[in-house]
Amino acid sequence: MVNIPQVKLTPDPPASKSSYRPEIDGLRAIAIIAIIINHFNEEILPSGYLGVDIFFVISGFVTTSSLIAKNKSGSFNEFLLTFYARRIKRIVPALIAFSLAAGIAVCMFDASPATSLKTGIASAFGTSNLILFHQSVDYFSDSSELNIFTHTWSLGVEAQFYIIFPLLIYLSGFKNQITSFRKKMAVVIGFLSSISLISFIYFYPTNPSASYFLFATRFWELGSGVMLCLFANAKGRAFSSRRSANALTLLIIISMVITFYLPITLASLSTMIIVSLTLILVNYIQPETEVYTFLTNPKVIYIGIISYSLYLWHWGILCISRLTIGIHWWSIPIQIALTVIAAVISFRYIESPLRFSKWPHGNRQSIIYWLLAASLISTLFFTLMKVPNFSIYMGNHPPLIAKGVLSLTEPYHLPETNSLWQGERCVLAGSTQARAQKRISIEECTLGNFSEAERRVAVFGNSFSAAFVQGFDDLIISDGYAVTITSSWDASPVQEIPNVGSFAEASNYYWNSIIPSIVSDLRPGDWVFLINDLAWLSPENITKESEENLKKLALGLGSLSDELSAKGIRLAVLHGNPFAREAYCKPSAAVKQWFQPFDNTCEFPNRAQSLARRAGLDTVLKAFAQKENNRVVDLFDLFCPGDRCTYTAPTGEILYRDEYSHPSIEAVRLSAPIIRQILTSH
C-alpha cells in the first residue's frame, strides 16, 4: 500500500491574542513540506508522510485549547453547535471548491474515474477514510496514486474525532469549572488512547490498512495532543534554562528530519517516534531559542497557515500530472508553482474569508449549508459516474473486447460446443465465500463436453486464470478437449507458499477443497494448468524472503507433480510475464492521447531487465520441466517481442485489459496457439 497522509487544517483562530503560539504554525510548515516532498518522490524522503502524524498531534492540542478557552457558558446544544459550525466553516469551503475542480478534472483525463468520484463523495461527508480502507482490502482496488481524493482520508479521521471529542470534554464538567476536570479528561483520553495505540501496533503487521486509515487506530495521536494540552496548561512549559531548552529543541528538530529518512519498513516505529518528538517539542519550545526563531519566521509561519490549501491542491495537481504529462525533473518546478498558486488563491479567496465571515442564520444553518453542498457535489459526481451522456472524458477509449477487472467474471459462451463458462460461479472472490463453503461445479465452469472429451484440462490459479477463458477455443473445437476454468482471487500459486493476506481463507479453501474435488474427476492423460501472476516472485531486489518463496514454489510444484503423475495426470505452469503491473496504467494509457505527449507514460522494465529479474523463477521452472509429465507455458516473447516491453503488440492489439496486467482477450487469443501446441504435445 502506498502511504498517502493528509495534512491537518490551518490553525484555529486563537482564543485570545496571548494564547496564539506562532511556532505551531511553523511546525505545520515543516510537516507539509515533508509530505509534499514525499509525494513528489518518496525515494528522496521515504517517511515524509509522517507529517500527517505531526498534524494529528497538533490537532488534538489546538482543538482542546480552543474548546477550553472559548466555551465557558451556554447550553449543551449551543456548545456543540458552536464547535461544529466553526469546524464546518474551517474545513468545508476549501474542500468543496477543491472537490468541484478535482472531480471535473479527473473526469476529463481518466477514462474510468469512478473510484476517485466515490472517494470524493465520501470526503464531502467526512468518511473517505472508511471508503479508502474498504478499497485497500479490495483485490482490485485502484491505485491510491491515481485517486484524486486519496489524501482526504485524514479529514475523515479528524471529522470522526470532532464528532466524539466535544461530547467527552463537555461531559467531563469543564463548563462548570469543576477542579477535577483535567483528571477526568486525562483518565478518559488516556484510556482510549492506550487502547488505540495497542490496536495500531497490533494491526500494523497483519492489517496495515486498518492501522493506517481507521479512526480507532489513529485516535492515540490526536489523544496525545489532548493530553499535552491538559497537562501543559496545568503546569506550564518552562524549562530549567534557555540553553537547555535550545539544545533539546534543536536535537528534536534534527531527530524529526532523521525520522523522515527512515525506510517505510519501519513505518510503525517511525510513527511512534514522530509523535513523541512532536509532543516534546510543543511542550518545551521557548521564545528566543534557535528553533523558535526559525519556526516563527514570517515566511515559515505563512506556509503553515496555508498548509490546508497546500495539501488539498498539491495532491490534485500530482494526480492530474500522473494522468497526463507525468512527473519529471523538469516538470516538478512547474507543478510546485501551480500548487502554491492554487493554495494561495484558495486560502485568500475561499478559505479565509468564508471562515471568518458571519454566515446567514447562525450556527445551526451552517450544518445545513454543509449537508447541502455535500449533497450537490455527490449528485454531480454520481451523474458523471452513472450517466454515459454526461461523460466529459477528453481522450480516446481503447479498442478492447473487454476492459477492466469486472470483465474477468463475465460469462463466456462457446456456441460451437453449446457450452457456457458462468463467470462469477467459477470464482472464489474472498474469504466470505470460503467460510460459506461456496461450491464451484464442473458443469458450470467447463467449456466443451467434460464427460465425452478426448482430453480434459483443469485450469487453476488466481485472477489470471479467469483472464485466459477465451484462450482455449481451438483446443476445444478442433481437438475435442474440455477445459474447466476456476479462479480464487489472490490465491497462492502452490499450497506450500502461505497466504497471509485478507484472502488467506479463500486461498486455503481453494487448495484444500475446490482443487482436489475437480482433480478427482480427471483421468490419465488429462492436464492441470496453473495460471498465476508470478511477478511478485521476481522482485527488483532479491531478498531472503523472495529466495525462500522460490524454494517453496519448487517444493510445491514438485509435490503436486508427483501427486498428479501417480494418477497419470500432466501438469503445466504459466511462466512469469513482463512486469506491466508496475506501470499501473489503465488501458486508455496504451492509446495515444493528446494529453499524454510522452511515450514513457506507462514505462515498466524492458526485455533485458525483465529476463534478468525472473532468472530465479526461470531456474525453478526449468528444473520443474525436466520431469516427463511437466510443461512450462512461456508467453514472454508474445508480451515483449522487442527490446522494450509495451502495452501493445506489434500488430496493434492492446495486451492488457486493466492496470493489474491481466491479459486482454486479444492477447489471450494471440496466446492460444502456443497453449494449444503445448497441451496437445505428447
Disulfide bonds with the S-S distance in Angstrom:
Cys426-Cys445 2.15
Cys585-Cys602 2.10
Cys640-Cys645 2.05
